């Protein structure tokens, strides 16, 4: 009976948003996917969750906010953020200060330090950098004033220990201790090792 009532109410509100009573809870339509069952935003004691049209819990009622974007649910609780997929599986636990989509992955931040996590929830770059900037398939990272580069799989191209990095396509010029050195994307090659002195001109 509850399922039939919920489905009937879903048809009634398809053109405009109205709360749906389900037991002692108020349900609100959050999105409907033609390929899957519709989902409802549930609010219980000011905490939100997601149920499907059968009344089964997709995301438990324990979050301050839930937003559907980019095919996933962004949730927050106590100032922390996380992500669920549409099946209710956790992609990112709700423990980050901020989460945002960065290309094909997620840029996450914890205690002022940034990292990169993929769409499966696996860490690509740990949260230990002051700044991460994506350019194409690589990530420029900065920590304590030093710079480095990772590829999109999390492998180190250039360790984070240089004062400056200059890109020359597939090669890089790096500066440390007033000296320059050349890097390729595969291995370090000291093909250009010179002293750097500030010109007085």
Secondary structure, 3 states (H helix, E strand, C coil): CHHHHHHHHHHHCCCCCCCEEECCEEEEEEECCCCCCCEEEEEECCEEEEEECCCCEEEEEEECEEEEECCEEEEEECCEEEEECCCCCEEEEEEECEEEEECCEEEEEECCEEEEECCCCCEEEEEEECEEEEECCEEEEEECCEEEEEECCCCEEEEEEECEEEEECCEEEEEECCEEEEEECCCEEEEEEEECCCCCC
